[in-house]
């Protein structure tokens, strides 16, 4: 019963009426049904006694209406409430029109005054106002004092009618309506309690939200759809430089500059898309990125901000590093000029987009700074670097602005000329550049001589390979460098073939030393009495791929490529080994003369190399004689004299080769610690034909005696030469007249006979 009256308010869905309305309606109907039952029974009994059956029909009608209303309350709240209002109006009108007593009839009108309240509870304010207006009609009727007409005659004397009416009003207004109001108030109290509980829970939730929002570890901003800041935690305010109490600017993008926005790579390395972040600059210079934007149910947006200033700095540093790396990959670190890579790219672009509207000739010009090696030897490698930088500055200042200039390799600079009409114009232009460059450069208190060669390669219409064009300029450059005047040279096919030959020889020297292709021949030096006074070790090379290669061809190439040290090491090692074998076989050995290049004598560790070889084969220094040309002596005079004195002091013999062909003064020659002076074959070959050559030979012999040196004549080939040389006092002779260069086997035979003859003479004496 009570569950039927006091419905559970959570039982109905939100789409249906509130439970308390149904419950209130049922309380009114049920209570009135029961409380009015006594009146209905008593009045019905009185009506039966008096035979007034109309009363029974009227009571039955109203109770049936109430029963229908109760039944409808379980189906439709509005229908049941409407029937209740109709029931009240019907009861009120029945009382007013069926009662003969005017005072009681007026109470029937009073009974209907309750309908606006019921209409407002179960329907709407509008219906309540309408009923209020309708109820004003009976009210005004009562105020007018007009008697209420007696329209319903029940034909019964109801002596208790006054009691019935008062009891009905009492029961309905004192019980039914209060019970209903109690139910409404109970619903309001329950709702208020729930609201209070929900408010407390919401307050707790809000506090928790605030704690999470403020302490999320991330700068968070709540905005509306227009970017207006609704709320921001302290981290976001600190990041934006915003004071929420003093700054009334609410737009998020008034704190983030859109103009200074940048795109930086995401720090998540495992991001397959390699996304980029948009970063914006704040008023105080920080870079801020929007890490995440989430839409709420209320069309608001939660924006997660992140300080990416360090990431932006790292990004900039990385970008600068990449740009620097890109720059260094295409520029020379010493001179800051473009390197070979960038030169090739420039030529590729030039070849891909030829200017067909003009008849200009385009050329690649290579300059070689020839004096850099002497500067390095005299003043050290650092001086050479300074000279290169200074030369690069001078060259770029002399060249026109439209000339692309690069450092091709160590001492070679290359530039592109594309504004002249003929090859001759280009040669004149390059010569003009040479003349404009300084002839010497000042470095501290020293003046460094600037010598350079130039090679030119004209770009042909069929050219499509930058490396080939550069190669042609280098071939022309090498030809110019090998010329006597170091002139300007245009590329020539014969020069290219010679360069190829030089490369083959350079590679062949390395392979030949490794494969045992080099060997020594020995040419005897003969005294006036015909005895063997010494031998000169002559290097020979028989290449498997190149055949026989003359020393005059492979020695200069080896000197330029730096392979001469390996060759000298081979010669010294084999000569010392042969001296050891001769001593072991004959008890003695002739003095073996070895040729030294200027590169050898100027090496700091060369003396130790010689000493180690002598110690390894246990031979005395007196068995070795080192020949150096007069030109080689003048290459680095101070260092050469120092090392020659060191050799002499250790017991080695020194010979000046090709004497008379150089340009050394007598004062300089007097400082060279020589034991032997060799007369060049160019003078010996002129004996009997050239009086001046004969006089030079006499002068050399005389000078050698003054210097206390032994003289050796090279290239002696006939009796007339021998007679003249003996006549002027030459002591030793070397040439085909006596012996050709001999291999080890023939040399052993000659020495065996020579030493046997010496022993027989010793026995006779």
Secondary structure as GFF3:
##gff-version 3
##sequence-region A 1 765
A	DSSP	alpha_helix	2	5	.	.	.	ID=ss1
A	DSSP	alpha_helix	19	35	.	.	.	ID=ss2
A	DSSP	alpha_helix	37	50	.	.	.	ID=ss3
A	DSSP	alpha_helix	53	73	.	.	.	ID=ss4
A	DSSP	alpha_helix	77	98	.	.	.	ID=ss5
A	DSSP	alpha_helix	102	111	.	.	.	ID=ss6
A	DSSP	three_ten_helix	112	114	.	.	.	ID=ss7
A	DSSP	alpha_helix	115	122	.	.	.	ID=ss8
A	DSSP	alpha_helix	125	144	.	.	.	ID=ss9
A	DSSP	alpha_helix	161	171	.	.	.	ID=ss10
A	DSSP	pi_helix	172	176	.	.	.	ID=ss11
A	DSSP	alpha_helix	177	214	.	.	.	ID=ss12
A	DSSP	beta_strand	219	223	.	.	.	ID=ss13
A	DSSP	beta_strand	229	232	.	.	.	ID=ss14
A	DSSP	alpha_helix	234	240	.	.	.	ID=ss15
A	DSSP	three_ten_helix	252	254	.	.	.	ID=ss16
A	DSSP	beta_strand	257	265	.	.	.	ID=ss17
A	DSSP	beta_strand	276	281	.	.	.	ID=ss18
A	DSSP	beta_strand	287	295	.	.	.	ID=ss19
A	DSSP	beta_strand	301	307	.	.	.	ID=ss20
A	DSSP	alpha_helix	309	330	.	.	.	ID=ss21
A	DSSP	alpha_helix	340	352	.	.	.	ID=ss22
A	DSSP	beta_strand	361	369	.	.	.	ID=ss23
A	DSSP	alpha_helix	372	379	.	.	.	ID=ss24
A	DSSP	alpha_helix	381	398	.	.	.	ID=ss25
A	DSSP	beta_strand	404	409	.	.	.	ID=ss26
A	DSSP	beta_strand	412	420	.	.	.	ID=ss27
A	DSSP	alpha_helix	423	436	.	.	.	ID=ss28
A	DSSP	beta_strand	440	443	.	.	.	ID=ss29
A	DSSP	beta_strand	446	449	.	.	.	ID=ss30
A	DSSP	beta_strand	452	458	.	.	.	ID=ss31
A	DSSP	alpha_helix	466	482	.	.	.	ID=ss32
A	DSSP	beta_strand	488	490	.	.	.	ID=ss33
A	DSSP	alpha_helix	493	515	.	.	.	ID=ss34
A	DSSP	beta_strand	518	527	.	.	.	ID=ss35
A	DSSP	beta_strand	532	543	.	.	.	ID=ss36
A	DSSP	beta_strand	547	549	.	.	.	ID=ss37
A	DSSP	alpha_helix	551	561	.	.	.	ID=ss38
A	DSSP	alpha_helix	564	586	.	.	.	ID=ss39
A	DSSP	beta_strand	592	596	.	.	.	ID=ss40
A	DSSP	alpha_helix	598	601	.	.	.	ID=ss41
A	DSSP	alpha_helix	606	617	.	.	.	ID=ss42
A	DSSP	three_ten_helix	621	623	.	.	.	ID=ss43
A	DSSP	beta_strand	624	629	.	.	.	ID=ss44
A	DSSP	alpha_helix	630	635	.	.	.	ID=ss45
A	DSSP	alpha_helix	637	649	.	.	.	ID=ss46
A	DSSP	beta_strand	653	659	.	.	.	ID=ss47
A	DSSP	alpha_helix	666	669	.	.	.	ID=ss48
A	DSSP	beta_strand	676	679	.	.	.	ID=ss49
A	DSSP	alpha_helix	681	684	.	.	.	ID=ss50
A	DSSP	alpha_helix	691	706	.	.	.	ID=ss51
A	DSSP	beta_strand	710	714	.	.	.	ID=ss52
A	DSSP	alpha_helix	719	728	.	.	.	ID=ss53
A	DSSP	beta_strand	732	734	.	.	.	ID=ss54
A	DSSP	alpha_helix	744	764	.	.	.	ID=ss55
###
